[in-house]
Amino acid sequence: MIIILKNIPANTQTKEVEEFIWPAVKGGFLSKSGEIESIQIKGQRNIQLNLTEFHALVRIEPDAVAVRVIKKLNRKPFKGKHTAIDEFHHRNWHNDRRTDAQQTVKDRRHADRRRSHLEMIENISHLFSGQKSFHRKLD
């Protein structure tokens, strides 16, 4: 299962995400431990407002462990900021209820609620994976 950490700080490294999630993944005496398979940090740029949001996508196996991570860590502080954690769903026409031809209930939406002016920034994990500091040194 893929989980998403929404609105993480901009300078987050994949190692920090792993350290935040690992205590919930490893389990305990009676709970099953899991495995973090991959971590990706992605960004979305709002072109109109010139704002950038960062999210982390984490693949965890098995699914029961991923559900435990969501329950245990949702709305907990991560790097001083409360971060929402949820299951990540790929949206396409196969799983979109609004495209069902046999749908009898009329869709009450007058317009699409998605933010149309977002630009996806592909995997940016490599930008924050180094040990370099973001602060300047004073001479």
KEKE-3310 file (N, C-alpha, C; in steps of 0.2 Angstrom, whole numbers, plus 5000, padded with zeros to 4 digits):
npx = (5004:5002:5006:5003:5011:5006:5009:5023:5038:5048:5062:5064:5071:5073:5078:5074:5060:5059:5064:5054:5043:5047:5046:5032:5031:5040:5033:5028:5028:5017:5012:5013:5028:5033:5039:5047:5046:5049:5053:5047:5049:5038:5033:5021:5017:5008:5003:4996:4996:5010:5015:5022:5019:5024:5025:5026:5028:5025:5029:5023:5024:5017:4999:4992:5001:5003:4991:4991:5001:4995:4985:4992:5001:4994:4991:5001:5015:5028:5044:5041:5029:5012:5007:4997:4992:4988:4980:4986:4978:4978:4971:4961:4952:4946:4943:4935:4921:4912:4912:4905:4894:4882:4877:4864:4861:4861:4875:4879:4888:4893:4904:4921:4930:4944:4960:4964:4976:4988:5005:5014:5029:5041:5049:5058:5067:5081:5086:5086:5094:5107:5120:5122:5120:5106:5109:5117:5134:5141:5153)
npy = (4994:5011:5026:5043:5057:5072:5089:5092:5099:5109:5106:5093:5077:5060:5051:5057:5055:5041:5039:5044:5036:5023:5018:5015:5006:4995:4988:4978:4969:4960:4964:4963:4966:4977:4982:4996:5000:5009:5027:5042:5059:5072:5087:5100:5113:5128:5138:5150:5156:5155:5146:5132:5115:5101:5083:5067:5051:5035:5018:5004:4988:4974:4977:4979:4984:4996:5002:5003:5012:5023:5025:5027:5038:5049:5066:5069:5078:5082:5086:5098:5102:5098:5084:5077:5060:5048:5035:5033:5036:5031:5040:5037:5034:5021:5019:5030:5036:5045:5042:5031:5023:5017:5024:5030:5040:5057:5068:5080:5090:5106:5110:5105:5101:5100:5107:5116:5123:5117:5112:5098:5093:5082:5068:5074:5070:5068:5081:5084:5075:5076:5081:5094:5110:5122:5135:5150:5154:5166:5178)
npz = (5000:4997:5005:5009:5015:5018:5014:5019:5026:5016:5015:5018:5020:5013:5022:5034:5033:5034:5047:5054:5051:5054:5068:5069:5059:5062:5072:5087:5102:5100:5088:5070:5061:5047:5031:5024:5007:4997:4996:4990:4987:4982:4973:4971:4962:4963:4951:4949:4962:4965:4974:4983:4987:4996:4996:5003:4996:5002:5001:5009:5015:5023:5019:5031:5040:5035:5037:5050:5052:5047:5056:5068:5066:5060:5059:5068:5074:5063:5060:5067:5061:5059:5051:5039:5036:5024:5015:4998:4983:4966:4954:4940:4925:4927:4941:4944:4951:4945:4931:4929:4918:4922:4932:4942:4950:4950:4947:4958:4957:4950:4944:4942:4956:4958:4959:4946:4941:4944:4944:4942:4950:4947:4955:4968:4978:4977:4978:4991:4998:5002:5013:5015:5021:5023:5026:5026:5029:5040:5037)
capx = (5000:5006:5003:5005:5012:5004:5012:5029:5042:5052:5069:5063:5075:5070:5080:5070:5053:5060:5065:5048:5038:5050:5043:5026:5032:5043:5029:5030:5028:5011:5010:5017:5032:5032:5044:5047:5049:5052:5050:5048:5046:5036:5030:5016:5017:5002:5005:4993:4998:5017:5016:5024:5018:5028:5022:5030:5024:5029:5026:5024:5021:5010:4994:4990:5006:5002:4985:4993:5005:4991:4981:4996:5005:4991:4991:5007:5020:5034:5048:5038:5023:5007:5007:4991:4994:4982:4981:4986:4975:4979:4965:4960:4945:4944:4941:4932:4914:4908:4912:4901:4888:4876:4875:4857:4860:4864:4881:4877:4893:4892:4911:4926:4933:4951:4964:4967:4982:4994:5010:5018:5036:5043:5053:5064:5071:5088:5088:5087:5097:5114:5122:5123:5115:5103:5110:5123:5139:5143:5161)
capy = (5000:5018:5031:5050:5062:5079:5096:5091:5105:5109:5103:5086:5072:5054:5048:5059:5052:5035:5039:5046:5031:5017:5015:5012:5000:4989:4984:4977:4962:4956:4966:4961:4971:4978:4984:5001:4998:5015:5034:5048:5066:5075:5093:5103:5121:5132:5143:5156:5159:5154:5142:5125:5110:5095:5077:5061:5044:5029:5011:5000:4981:4972:4983:4980:4988:5003:5005:5004:5018:5029:5027:5029:5044:5054:5072:5069:5083:5080:5092:5104:5104:5093:5082:5072:5054:5045:5031:5036:5032:5033:5042:5036:5033:5015:5020:5036:5034:5049:5040:5025:5023:5014:5028:5032:5046:5063:5071:5086:5095:5110:5111:5101:5104:5099:5113:5115:5127:5114:5109:5093:5093:5075:5066:5079:5067:5069:5088:5085:5069:5077:5083:5101:5114:5127:5141:5153:5156:5173:5179)
capz = (5000:4996:5010:5007:5020:5015:5016:5023:5025:5010:5015:5021:5017:5013:5028:5040:5033:5036:5054:5057:5050:5056:5074:5068:5054:5065:5076:5094:5104:5098:5081:5065:5058:5040:5027:5019:5001:4994:4998:4985:4989:4976:4974:4967:4961:4961:4946:4951:4968:4966:4980:4981:4992:4996:4999:5003:4995:5005:4999:5014:5014:5021:5020:5038:5043:5032:5040:5057:5052:5046:5062:5073:5065:5057:5063:5073:5072:5059:5059:5069:5058:5059:5044:5038:5033:5022:5009:4992:4978:4959:4951:4933:4923:4929:4947:4946:4951:4941:4924:4928:4914:4925:4938:4941:4954:4946:4950:4960:4956:4944:4941:4945:4962:4957:4957:4939:4940:4948:4940:4946:4950:4948:4961:4970:4983:4976:4980:4998:5001:5004:5020:5014:5025:5019:5029:5024:5034:5040:5036)
cpx = (5004:5002:5006:5005:5011:5007:5018:5033:5046:5059:5069:5067:5072:5072:5076:5063:5054:5060:5058:5043:5041:5047:5037:5026:5035:5039:5031:5030:5023:5009:5016:5022:5031:5039:5043:5050:5052:5049:5052:5045:5044:5033:5025:5016:5011:5005:5002:4995:5006:5019:5018:5023:5022:5025:5027:5026:5028:5026:5028:5020:5021:5005:4992:4994:5005:4996:4987:4997:5001:4987:4986:4999:5001:4990:4996:5012:5026:5038:5045:5031:5018:5006:5001:4994:4988:4984:4981:4983:4977:4972:4965:4953:4942:4941:4937:4924:4910:4908:4908:4895:4882:4874:4868:4857:4864:4870:4879:4882:4892:4898:4915:4929:4941:4954:4967:4973:4988:4999:5014:5025:5038:5047:5059:5068:5078:5091:5090:5090:5104:5114:5123:5118:5112:5105:5117:5128:5141:5151:5163)
cpy = (5006:5023:5038:5054:5069:5085:5095:5097:5104:5106:5096:5081:5065:5050:5050:5056:5045:5034:5040:5040:5024:5014:5012:5006:4994:4985:4983:4970:4958:4959:4964:4967:4971:4980:4991:5000:5004:5021:5038:5054:5070:5082:5095:5110:5124:5138:5150:5160:5159:5151:5135:5121:5104:5089:5071:5055:5039:5023:5007:4993:4978:4978:4984:4984:4995:5006:5007:5011:5024:5031:5029:5036:5050:5060:5073:5074:5079:5086:5099:5106:5097:5091:5076:5066:5051:5040:5035:5032:5035:5034:5041:5035:5026:5015:5026:5035:5039:5047:5034:5026:5021:5018:5031:5039:5052:5066:5078:5092:5099:5111:5106:5104:5103:5106:5113:5119:5124:5111:5104:5093:5085:5074:5071:5076:5068:5076:5088:5079:5070:5080:5091:5105:5120:5134:5144:5154:5163:5174:5184)
cpz = (5000:5001:5008:5014:5016:5018:5021:5022:5019:5010:5018:5017:5017:5020:5034:5039:5035:5043:5057:5057:5054:5063:5074:5063:5058:5070:5083:5095:5101:5091:5076:5062:5050:5037:5023:5013:4997:4997:4992:4988:4982:4978:4969:4967:4959:4957:4948:4957:4970:4972:4979:4988:4991:4999:4998:5001:4997:5004:5005:5013:5021:5022:5027:5042:5041:5035:5047:5057:5051:5053:5068:5072:5062:5061:5068:5070:5069:5057:5061:5066:5058:5052:5044:5034:5031:5016:5003:4987:4971:4956:4943:4931:4925:4936:4949:4945:4946:4933:4923:4924:4917:4931:4937:4945:4950:4950:4952:4959:4950:4941:4945:4951:4962:4956:4950:4937:4944:4943:4944:4945:4952:4954:4963:4976:4983:4978:4987:5002:5003:5011:5020:5018:5021:5021:5027:5030:5034:5040:5042)
residu = (MET:ILE:ILE:ILE:LEU:LYS:ASN:ILE:PRO:ALA:ASN:THR:GLN:THR:LYS:GLU:VAL:GLU:GLU:PHE:ILE:TRP:PRO:ALA:VAL:LYS:GLY:GLY:PHE:LEU:SER:LYS:SER:GLY:GLU:ILE:GLU:SER:ILE:GLN:ILE:LYS:GLY:GLN:ARG:ASN:ILE:GLN:LEU:ASN:LEU:THR:GLU:PHE:HIS:ALA:LEU:VAL:ARG:ILE:GLU:PRO:ASP:ALA:VAL:ALA:VAL:ARG:VAL:ILE:LYS:LYS:LEU:ASN:ARG:LYS:PRO:PHE:LYS:GLY:LYS:HIS:THR:ALA:ILE:ASP:GLU:PHE:HIS:HIS:ARG:ASN:TRP:HIS:ASN:ASP:ARG:ARG:THR:ASP:ALA:GLN:GLN:THR:VAL:LYS:ASP:ARG:ARG:HIS:ALA:ASP:ARG:ARG:ARG:SER:HIS:LEU:GLU:MET:ILE:GLU:ASN:ILE:SER:HIS:LEU:PHE:SER:GLY:GLN:LYS:SER:PHE:HIS:ARG:LYS:LEU:ASP)
# end
